[in-house]
Amino acid sequence: MNSFLSLLDSIPEDSIAVTVYVLGSIIILWAWYAIAKRLPQPLGGITWIIGFAILLTPTVSEGNNASIAPAIFGLLFGVLTKETVLVWSNASLILFVVGLGLVVGYLWSRYTTHKAKIVVRKNSSPL
């Protein structure tokens, strides 16, 4: 046990925190995907995109030890401290990722429906 704890002491705290956060977010999004695929078609994808944006939109924290942080934490910190600039900057980042995800999802659904029509035409035989 001591060797394991000494191994953890040699790894910087920032890397452990980022690794745990990213792995936790992946697990949460994977679990939500299992739920979202049972929802009606556009609603499941939209909720997954919103969850992705809330969990994984990055921002830069302020202060002496500034580093990359999730925008939702900056948004919550801005709400608690009543700093409207911080709230709006982090909310706009999250909404940008949601909008980008919705555009990519729309284009992907158009591509898959067009691809399905081509496959149906190739497989249908003339009478």
KARA-V427163 format. One record per residue. N is the residue number from 1. SS is DSSP state (h for helix, s for strand, l for the rest). Layout:
# KARA-V427163
n=N ss=SS
n=N ss=SS
This chain:
# KARA-V427163
n=1 ss=l
n=2 ss=h
n=3 ss=h
n=4 ss=h
n=5 ss=h
n=6 ss=h
n=7 ss=h
n=8 ss=h
n=9 ss=h
n=10 ss=h
n=11 ss=l
n=12 ss=l
n=13 ss=h
n=14 ss=h
n=15 ss=h
n=16 ss=h
n=17 ss=h
n=18 ss=h
n=19 ss=h
n=20 ss=h
n=21 ss=h
n=22 ss=h
n=23 ss=h
n=24 ss=h
n=25 ss=h
n=26 ss=h
n=27 ss=h
n=28 ss=h
n=29 ss=h
n=30 ss=h
n=31 ss=h
n=32 ss=h
n=33 ss=h
n=34 ss=h
n=35 ss=h
n=36 ss=h
n=37 ss=l
n=38 ss=l
n=39 ss=l
n=40 ss=l
n=41 ss=h
n=42 ss=h
n=43 ss=h
n=44 ss=h
n=45 ss=h
n=46 ss=h
n=47 ss=h
n=48 ss=h
n=49 ss=h
n=50 ss=h
n=51 ss=h
n=52 ss=h
n=53 ss=h
n=54 ss=h
n=55 ss=h
n=56 ss=h
n=57 ss=l
n=58 ss=s
n=59 ss=s
n=60 ss=s
n=61 ss=l
n=62 ss=l
n=63 ss=l
n=64 ss=l
n=65 ss=l
n=66 ss=l
n=67 ss=l
n=68 ss=s
n=69 ss=s
n=70 ss=s
n=71 ss=h
n=72 ss=h
n=73 ss=h
n=74 ss=h
n=75 ss=h
n=76 ss=h
n=77 ss=h
n=78 ss=h
n=79 ss=h
n=80 ss=h
n=81 ss=h
n=82 ss=l
n=83 ss=l
n=84 ss=h
n=85 ss=h
n=86 ss=h
n=87 ss=h
n=88 ss=h
n=89 ss=h
n=90 ss=h
n=91 ss=h
n=92 ss=h
n=93 ss=h
n=94 ss=h
n=95 ss=h
n=96 ss=h
n=97 ss=h
n=98 ss=h
n=99 ss=h
n=100 ss=h
n=101 ss=h
n=102 ss=h
n=103 ss=h
n=104 ss=h
n=105 ss=h
n=106 ss=h
n=107 ss=h
n=108 ss=h
n=109 ss=h
n=110 ss=h
n=111 ss=h
n=112 ss=h
n=113 ss=h
n=114 ss=h
n=115 ss=h
n=116 ss=h
n=117 ss=h
n=118 ss=h
n=119 ss=h
n=120 ss=h
n=121 ss=h
n=122 ss=h
n=123 ss=h
n=124 ss=l
n=125 ss=l
n=126 ss=l
n=127 ss=l
